[in-house]
Amino acid sequence: MQMNEFRPAAPAAGPEGQDSAGNADVEGGVTQDHGDPSGPARPGRVDPAVLARLLAKLKVTVQADELARADARSAAVLPPPGPAEQVRHLLAQVSLRHVQAVQLLWRRLDLRRLPALVWHDGRWWMAERASTGAVALTDGEGQSREAEPESLQDALVVWLRTRPAQGAPVPLLGNRAARLVWQELFREPGWLGKVMVATLLVNVLALSSSLFGMQVYDRVVPTLAYATLTTLVAGMALVMALDWVLKTVRARILDSVACQVDKRVSQRVFEHLLHLQLDRQPRSLGSLAAQVSGLDAVRQFLSSSIVFGLIDMPFALLFVGMMWVLAAPVAWVYLAVMPVALALGLFVQGRLRRLLRQQLSRGTERQGLLVDAIRGAESIRASNAGWRFAGEWQAITASIDAANIQQKAVSHFATVTTQLLSSVAYVAGIVVGVWQIEAGQLSMGGLIACGMLGGRVIAPLAQCVQYLIQWQHVTQALQMVDPLLGLELERRPGQGLLLPEEAPRSAEVERVRFAYPESPMRQLDVESLTFTAGERVLLVGPVGCGKSTLLKVLAGLYRPSEGRVRLGDADLWEIDPQVVAGHVGYLPQAVHLFKGSLRSNLALAAAGGDSRLSQIARELGVDAIAAGNPLGMDLPIAEGGEGLSGGQRQLVALARVAISQPRLWLLDEPTASLDAESEARVWQALAAHVRPDDILIVATHRPMPALKLATRVVLMREGKVVKDGSPDAVLPQMLARPAAARAGAPAMQAGRTLNVV
């Protein structure tokens, strides 16, 4: 049996060419946890020495003899496993759980993902790119040779994905997320001067209360000078009124600035998200939503800590200096407490780092699970799988709660200890002050003033400890948001974009290769493909052959890893995205409708007029959806199009494309959810509305109903174009292949059984 004839059982599929985790393709000979790799000869056990060399190349620390001992133990107790399963078992034995093994065929491997393990000439090698363009093969003993990539087409490959370890807290300077908040915070820096002046006056006025107490105890109490007391009280009333006004104005300024920063930062993050390359976008909606909202904690911390760091903390030293003038020994008490409080804050934030990282990671997982459970509620209910999701939710919640309890315990320890330090400093200051009074170095009023100033010293210290604790929240938020802001956009910032005046009359693909990030699987490998004005093309082929990926590359949604995509005479990725959207109409396989009305979903980009909208709605049968509701075209649509059937959603999305009148029509399974009558109506509408010079490309598993419209058929397999020609030339060969496969099925099954044995 040939290697490309074997197809193991596939897990639940995500995007085309990916498994449910969005990682490895299950087409093209990729074997997952079990199953025979199928080939001319069954691969032998992976050589631990070769595996050790590959891990060393990937900068993963492991001892070769440790791998050899683990392999010997496994061989003694386990039956011969598949190569990927063996590697996974060995990695688990040596506690390398952040390294994952993926198995696939060489012809589907993205060569940029080398090095990897490859089975060639009856042994395992470490394969890497050579400077000559060939492939350098190294065995376990270090012997090397070169091989041409073409000679390895049917070779089995085991590729290792290394998960990055959790890094150190992200510094404020140099971090993209912090830089964004910082830029927006100081876009109009005038507010900072006002706040600094207000805070400066508030802290200066705070000295008056200490001086008031000292004067009362030293001058008023001994002589009962009520006139002096009245004057002092009147002065304090003015001071307190001014203090209230200054604090109110400062709070209002800070709140206003924080509100403006929040609006600008959230807008910039949202726009950044809208312009991400779709193939680079995180697959987990819960994780993505958590990343988008992660800057709130950073913004709040920076807006409040600026005032503290620039003004409040330095004034603590001023209060100590004032105390030094009154009684230097008492000031020494508070100076001794200050480093202890700072050391406490540093110690606590170190303890909180791991707990907050765990909370944030698990919280993101829980949010992703929640989104997944809501979106798949029907499947969960129909499969009676609620217990499984409930168990996962319970386990994640228990982990979050455990970390939260520990975090609160550490924070409570810091708060209580800071209060204890404050009490100890106050008591020690009083004791030292009494000794100073006995020695005649300090008056009773001076001691009272020192006590009041001491409270002003301890308060910023307590704030300092709390800010050091909060800084851990900020660093974790920065670590979460920074990767999102680092993802590639659909166009480079500052790129000079083309604005062609003429509509494109061709679409061309030249030496295009595409692979998903963090995946070794090459989803698309097209040497040359050109579509010209007036062509009606059917893309056909088995599931996972690359049809949907090719449409997304042509639509400018996925950027190819190599090669060029031309729209007319210009590179698609050098044309302004709005121009591309005006010429290209794309219907995805998974249709999504948005919250709003039926009308707003039909005219999503406000393209076309009401007359065209009504005409296309009537021809495609969308008007029947509106006719069944008293609100007509104002029929409310929920998120995702809930309330409409799959076929109705598909008709609405197809009408949306037709209303925009594109020049290049890219339709992915446009009739997959439709009955025969609706399908016939769709093809009739397309024949009527696709202009003679338009290009129509349809990916479909049901080509027969579209044959009257088609002028060309492109057959794809394993990401490559294997046939390209007229329907009469391609379809008979395509239909003959399944018949031959069915005739040879018993022999293939027997061969597979023998191979497994």
Backbone hydrogen bonds, N-H to C=O, Kabsch-Sander energy under -0.5 kcal/mol:
donor,donor_aa,acceptor,acceptor_aa,energy
5,E,2,Q,-1.5
6,F,3,M,-1.3
14,G,15,P,-0.5
14,G,18,Q,-1.4
18,Q,15,P,-2.2
20,S,12,A,-0.5
22,G,19,D,-2.1
30,V,27,E,-0.9
32,Q,34,H,-0.5
51,L,47,D,-2.3
52,A,48,P,-2.4
53,R,49,A,-1.8
54,L,50,V,-2.2
55,L,51,L,-2.5
56,A,52,A,-2.3
57,K,53,R,-2.2
58,L,54,L,-1.8
59,K,56,A,-1.3
60,V,55,L,-3.1
61,T,59,K,-0.6
67,L,63,Q,-1.8
68,A,64,A,-2.2
69,R,65,D,-2.3
70,A,66,E,-2.1
71,D,67,L,-2.5
72,A,68,A,-2.2
73,R,69,R,-2.2
74,S,70,A,-2.2
75,A,71,D,-2.6
76,A,72,A,-1.3
77,V,73,R,-1.0
77,V,74,S,-0.6
78,L,74,S,-2.5
86,Q,82,G,-2.7
87,V,83,P,-2.6
88,R,84,A,-2.5
89,H,85,E,-2.2
90,L,86,Q,-2.5
91,L,87,V,-2.7
92,A,88,R,-2.0
93,Q,89,H,-2.0
94,V,90,L,-1.6
95,S,92,A,-1.3
96,L,91,L,-3.2
97,R,95,S,-0.8
99,V,96,L,-1.1
100,Q,161,R,-2.9
102,V,159,W,-2.8
103,Q,31,T,-0.7
104,L,157,V,-2.2
106,W,155,A,-2.6
107,R,153,Q,-1.6
108,R,105,L,-1.5
109,L,106,W,-1.6
110,D,520,P,-3.3
111,L,109,L,-0.8
113,R,110,D,-2.7
114,L,111,L,-1.3
116,A,127,A,-1.6
117,L,158,V,-2.6
118,V,125,W,-2.3
119,W,156,L,-2.5
120,H,118,V,-0.7
120,H,123,R,-2.7
123,R,120,H,-1.0
125,W,118,V,-2.3
126,M,138,T,-2.8
127,A,116,A,-3.3
127,A,125,W,-0.6
128,E,136,A,-1.9
130,A,134,A,-2.5
133,G,130,A,-1.7
135,V,147,A,-2.8
136,A,128,E,-3.2
136,A,134,A,-0.5
137,L,135,V,-0.5
137,L,145,R,-3.5
138,T,126,M,-1.8
139,D,143,Q,-2.3
142,G,139,D,-1.5
145,R,137,L,-2.0
147,A,135,V,-2.3
151,S,148,E,-1.4
152,L,149,P,-1.4
153,Q,150,E,-1.0
155,A,152,L,-2.0
156,L,119,W,-0.6
157,V,104,L,-3.1
158,V,117,L,-2.3
159,W,102,V,-3.2
159,W,157,V,-0.5
161,R,100,Q,-3.1
162,T,160,L,-0.5
163,R,98,H,-3.1
163,R,161,R,-0.5
175,N,172,L,-0.9
179,R,175,N,-2.7
180,L,176,R,-2.2
181,V,177,A,-2.1
182,W,178,A,-2.9
183,Q,179,R,-2.7
184,E,180,L,-2.1
185,L,181,V,-2.4
186,F,182,W,-1.7
187,R,184,E,-0.8
191,W,188,E,-1.1
192,L,189,P,-1.2
193,G,189,P,-0.8
194,K,190,G,-1.4
195,V,191,W,-2.5
196,M,192,L,-2.7
197,V,193,G,-2.5
198,A,194,K,-2.4
199,T,195,V,-2.8
200,L,196,M,-2.6
201,L,197,V,-2.4
202,V,198,A,-2.3
203,N,199,T,-2.4
204,V,200,L,-2.2
205,L,201,L,-2.9
206,A,202,V,-1.3
207,L,203,N,-0.6
207,L,204,V,-1.3
208,S,204,V,-0.5
208,S,205,L,-1.2
209,S,205,L,-0.6
209,S,206,A,-0.5
210,S,206,A,-0.8
211,L,207,L,-2.2
212,F,208,S,-2.8
213,G,209,S,-2.2
214,M,210,S,-2.2
215,Q,211,L,-2.4
216,V,212,F,-2.3
217,Y,213,G,-2.3
218,D,214,M,-2.1
219,R,215,Q,-2.7
220,V,215,Q,-1.3
221,V,216,V,-2.9
223,T,219,R,-0.8
224,L,220,V,-2.5
225,A,220,V,-0.8
226,Y,224,L,-1.5
229,L,225,A,-2.0
230,T,226,Y,-2.8
231,T,227,A,-2.1
232,L,228,T,-2.5
233,V,229,L,-2.7
234,A,230,T,-2.5
235,G,231,T,-2.2
236,M,232,L,-2.4
237,A,233,V,-2.3
238,L,234,A,-1.8
239,V,235,G,-2.1
240,M,236,M,-2.9
241,A,237,A,-2.2
242,L,238,L,-2.4
243,D,239,V,-2.5
244,W,240,M,-2.4
245,V,241,A,-2.2
246,L,242,L,-2.6
247,K,243,D,-2.3
248,T,244,W,-2.2
249,V,245,V,-2.7
250,R,246,L,-2.5
251,A,247,K,-2.3
252,R,248,T,-2.2
253,I,249,V,-2.4
254,L,250,R,-2.5
255,D,251,A,-2.6
256,S,252,R,-2.3
257,V,253,I,-2.6
258,A,254,L,-2.8
259,C,255,D,-2.2
260,Q,256,S,-2.2
261,V,257,V,-2.8
262,D,258,A,-2.4
263,K,259,C,-2.1
264,R,260,Q,-2.3
265,V,261,V,-3.0
266,S,262,D,-2.3
267,Q,263,K,-1.8
268,R,264,R,-2.3
269,V,265,V,-2.6
270,F,266,S,-2.3
271,E,267,Q,-2.5
272,H,268,R,-2.2
273,L,269,V,-2.3
274,L,270,F,-2.1
275,H,271,E,-1.3
276,L,273,L,-1.2
277,Q,488,E,-2.3
278,L,557,L,-1.0
279,D,557,L,-0.6
280,R,277,Q,-1.7
281,Q,277,Q,-0.7
281,Q,278,L,-0.6
285,L,283,R,-0.6
288,L,284,S,-2.2
289,A,285,L,-2.7
290,A,286,G,-2.1
291,Q,287,S,-2.2
292,V,288,L,-2.2
293,S,289,A,-1.7
294,G,291,Q,-0.9
295,L,292,V,-0.5
296,D,293,S,-1.1
298,V,294,G,-0.6
299,R,295,L,-2.7
300,Q,296,D,-2.4
301,F,297,A,-2.1
302,L,298,V,-2.6
303,S,299,R,-2.4
304,S,300,Q,-1.5
305,S,301,F,-2.9
306,I,302,L,-1.6
308,F,304,S,-1.3
309,G,305,S,-3.6
310,L,306,I,-2.5
311,I,307,V,-2.0
312,D,307,V,-1.5
313,M,308,F,-2.4
315,F,311,I,-1.9
316,A,312,D,-0.9
316,A,313,M,-1.0
317,L,313,M,-0.9
318,L,314,P,-1.3
319,F,315,F,-2.4
320,V,316,A,-1.9
321,G,317,L,-2.3
322,M,318,L,-2.4
323,M,319,F,-2.2
324,W,320,V,-2.2
325,V,321,G,-1.6
326,L,322,M,-1.5
327,A,323,M,-3.6
331,A,327,A,-1.7
332,W,328,A,-1.8
333,V,329,P,-1.0
333,V,330,V,-0.6
334,Y,330,V,-1.2
335,L,331,A,-2.3
336,A,332,W,-2.0
337,V,333,V,-1.2
338,M,334,Y,-1.7
340,V,336,A,-0.7
341,A,337,V,-2.3
342,L,338,M,-2.2
343,A,339,P,-2.6
344,L,340,V,-2.0
345,G,341,A,-2.1
346,L,342,L,-2.2
347,F,343,A,-2.4
348,V,344,L,-2.5
349,Q,345,G,-2.3
350,G,346,L,-1.5
351,R,347,F,-1.6
352,L,348,V,-2.0
353,R,349,Q,-1.1
354,R,350,G,-0.6
355,L,351,R,-0.7
356,L,352,L,-2.9
357,R,353,R,-2.0
358,Q,354,R,-2.2
359,Q,355,L,-2.5
360,L,356,L,-2.7
361,S,357,R,-2.4
362,R,358,Q,-2.7
363,G,359,Q,-2.5
364,T,360,L,-2.0
365,E,361,S,-1.9
366,R,362,R,-2.4
367,Q,363,G,-2.2
368,G,364,T,-2.3
369,L,365,E,-2.6
370,L,366,R,-2.4
371,V,367,Q,-2.4
372,D,368,G,-2.5
373,A,369,L,-2.6
374,I,370,L,-2.3
375,R,371,V,-2.4
376,G,372,D,-2.1
377,A,374,I,-1.1
380,I,376,G,-2.5
381,R,377,A,-2.5
382,A,378,E,-2.8
383,S,379,S,-2.1
384,N,380,I,-0.5
384,N,381,R,-0.8
385,A,380,I,-2.4
388,R,385,A,-0.6
389,F,385,A,-1.5
390,A,386,G,-2.7
391,G,387,W,-2.1
392,E,388,R,-2.1
393,W,389,F,-2.6
394,Q,390,A,-2.5
395,A,391,G,-2.4
396,I,392,E,-2.6
397,T,393,W,-2.7
398,A,394,Q,-2.5
399,S,395,A,-2.0
400,I,396,I,-2.5
401,D,397,T,-3.0
402,A,398,A,-2.4
403,A,399,S,-2.1
404,N,400,I,-2.6
405,I,401,D,-2.7
406,Q,402,A,-2.0
407,Q,403,A,-2.5
408,K,404,N,-2.8
409,A,405,I,-2.2
410,V,406,Q,-2.3
411,S,407,Q,-2.8
412,H,408,K,-3.0
413,F,409,A,-2.3
414,A,410,V,-2.2
415,T,411,S,-2.5
416,V,412,H,-2.9
417,T,413,F,-2.4
418,T,414,A,-2.1
419,Q,415,T,-2.2
420,L,416,V,-2.3
421,L,417,T,-2.6
422,S,418,T,-2.2
423,S,419,Q,-2.4
424,V,420,L,-2.9
425,A,421,L,-2.7
426,Y,422,S,-2.2
427,V,423,S,-2.8
428,A,424,V,-2.9
429,G,425,A,-2.4
430,I,426,Y,-2.2
431,V,427,V,-2.5
432,V,428,A,-2.6
433,G,429,G,-2.3
434,V,430,I,-2.5
435,W,431,V,-1.9
436,Q,432,V,-1.9
437,I,433,G,-2.3
438,E,434,V,-2.6
439,A,435,W,-1.8
440,G,437,I,-1.2
441,Q,436,Q,-2.8
442,L,436,Q,-0.9
447,L,443,S,-1.9
448,I,444,M,-2.1
449,A,445,G,-2.4
450,C,446,G,-2.3
451,G,447,L,-2.1
452,M,448,I,-2.1
453,L,449,A,-2.6
454,G,450,C,-2.4
455,G,451,G,-1.4
456,R,452,M,-1.2
457,V,453,L,-1.2
458,I,454,G,-2.5
459,A,455,G,-2.0
461,L,457,V,-1.2
462,A,458,I,-2.6
463,Q,459,A,-2.3
464,C,460,P,-2.5
465,V,461,L,-2.0
466,Q,462,A,-2.1
467,Y,463,Q,-2.9
468,L,464,C,-2.2
469,I,465,V,-1.8
470,Q,466,Q,-2.8
471,W,467,Y,-2.0
472,Q,468,L,-0.6
472,Q,469,I,-1.1
473,H,469,I,-0.8
474,V,470,Q,-2.0
475,T,471,W,-2.8
476,Q,472,Q,-2.1
477,A,473,H,-2.1
478,L,474,V,-2.8
479,Q,475,T,-2.4
480,M,476,Q,-1.6
481,V,477,A,-2.5
482,D,478,L,-2.6
484,L,480,M,-0.5
485,L,481,V,-1.9
486,G,482,D,-1.2
487,L,483,P,-0.5
487,L,484,L,-1.2
490,E,275,H,-2.8
495,Q,492,R,-2.1
497,L,495,Q,-0.7
498,L,574,E,-3.3
507,A,531,F,-2.7
508,E,566,R,-2.4
509,V,529,L,-3.3
510,E,564,R,-2.7
511,R,527,E,-3.8
512,V,526,V,-2.1
513,R,562,E,-1.6
514,F,524,L,-1.9
516,Y,521,M,-0.5
519,S,516,Y,-1.5
522,R,108,R,-4.5
523,Q,514,F,-1.8
523,Q,521,M,-0.8
524,L,514,F,-1.7
525,D,719,G,-2.9
526,V,512,V,-2.4
527,E,525,D,-0.5
529,L,509,V,-2.1
531,F,507,A,-3.3
533,A,505,R,-2.0
534,G,694,D,-1.4
535,E,532,T,-1.9
537,V,535,E,-0.5
537,V,696,L,-3.5
538,L,712,R,-2.3
539,L,537,V,-0.5
539,L,698,V,-3.4
540,V,538,L,-0.6
540,V,714,V,-2.6
545,C,542,P,-1.5
550,L,546,G,-2.3
551,L,547,K,-2.1
552,K,548,S,-2.2
553,V,549,T,-2.2
554,L,550,L,-2.5
555,A,551,L,-2.1
556,G,553,V,-0.9
557,L,552,K,-2.5
558,Y,552,K,-1.3
561,S,513,R,-1.8
562,E,513,R,-1.9
564,R,510,E,-2.0
566,R,508,E,-2.9
567,L,570,A,-2.6
568,G,506,S,-2.6
568,G,566,R,-0.6
570,A,567,L,-1.3
572,L,565,V,-3.3
574,E,571,D,-2.0
575,I,572,L,-1.1
576,D,498,L,-2.5
579,V,576,D,-0.8
580,V,576,D,-2.1
581,A,577,P,-2.7
582,G,578,Q,-1.5
583,H,579,V,-1.2
583,H,580,V,-0.7
584,V,580,V,-2.3
585,G,664,L,-2.9
586,Y,584,V,-0.5
587,L,666,L,-2.9
591,V,589,Q,-0.9
596,G,637,I,-2.2
598,L,635,L,-1.4
599,R,633,M,-2.4
601,N,597,S,-1.7
602,L,598,L,-1.8
603,A,599,R,-2.5
604,L,601,N,-0.7
604,L,602,L,-0.6
606,A,603,A,-1.4
613,L,609,G,-2.2
614,S,610,D,-2.6
615,Q,611,S,-2.3
616,I,612,R,-2.6
617,A,613,L,-2.3
618,R,614,S,-1.9
619,E,615,Q,-2.3
620,L,616,I,-2.3
621,G,617,A,-0.7
622,V,617,A,-1.6
623,D,617,A,-1.9
624,A,621,G,-0.8
625,I,621,G,-0.5
625,I,622,V,-1.1
626,A,622,V,-1.4
627,A,623,D,-2.5
628,G,624,A,-1.0
629,N,626,A,-1.6
632,G,626,A,-0.6
632,G,629,N,-1.8
634,D,631,L,-2.1
635,L,632,G,-1.6
637,I,596,G,-3.5
638,A,642,E,-0.9
640,G,593,L,-1.5
641,G,638,A,-2.3
642,E,639,E,-1.0
644,L,641,G,-2.0
649,R,645,S,-2.5
650,Q,646,G,-2.0
651,L,647,G,-2.1
652,V,648,Q,-2.3
653,A,649,R,-2.5
654,L,650,Q,-2.3
655,A,651,L,-2.6
656,R,652,V,-2.0
657,V,653,A,-1.6
658,A,654,L,-2.4
659,I,655,A,-2.5
660,S,656,R,-1.1
661,Q,658,A,-1.2
663,R,583,H,-2.3
664,L,583,H,-2.8
665,W,663,R,-0.6
665,W,695,I,-3.5
666,L,585,G,-3.2
666,L,664,L,-0.6
667,L,665,W,-0.6
667,L,697,I,-2.6
668,D,587,L,-2.1
668,D,666,L,-0.5
669,E,667,L,-0.7
669,E,699,A,-3.1
672,A,669,E,-1.2
674,L,671,T,-1.3
679,E,675,D,-2.7
680,A,676,A,-2.3
681,R,677,E,-1.9
682,V,678,S,-2.1
683,W,679,E,-2.1
684,Q,680,A,-2.0
685,A,681,R,-2.4
686,L,682,V,-2.6
687,A,683,W,-2.3
688,A,684,Q,-1.6
689,H,685,A,-2.2
690,V,686,L,-2.5
691,R,689,H,-0.8
694,D,691,R,-1.8
695,I,663,R,-2.9
696,L,535,E,-2.4
696,L,694,D,-0.5
697,I,665,W,-2.9
697,I,695,I,-0.5
698,V,537,V,-2.8
699,A,667,L,-2.8
700,T,539,L,-2.3
700,T,698,V,-0.6
706,A,703,P,-1.2
707,L,704,M,-1.6
709,L,706,A,-1.0
710,A,706,A,-1.7
711,T,536,R,-3.0
712,R,536,R,-1.6
713,V,725,G,-3.4
714,V,538,L,-3.0
715,L,713,V,-0.5
715,L,723,K,-2.8
716,M,540,V,-2.6
716,M,714,V,-0.5
717,R,720,K,-2.5
719,G,545,C,-2.1
720,K,717,R,-1.6
722,V,715,L,-2.5
722,V,720,K,-0.7
723,K,715,L,-1.6
725,G,713,V,-2.2
729,A,726,S,-0.9
730,V,726,S,-2.1
731,L,727,P,-1.7
734,M,730,V,-2.1
735,L,731,L,-2.7
736,A,732,P,-1.8
737,R,733,Q,-1.4
739,A,735,L,-1.1
740,A,736,A,-2.2
741,A,737,R,-2.4
742,R,738,P,-2.5
743,A,739,A,-2.0
744,G,740,A,-1.8
745,A,742,R,-1.0
748,M,744,G,-2.4
749,Q,745,A,-2.7
750,A,746,P,-2.5
751,G,747,A,-2.7
752,R,748,M,-2.6
753,T,749,Q,-2.4
754,L,750,A,-2.6
755,N,751,G,-2.2
756,V,752,R,-2.3
757,V,753,T,-2.4
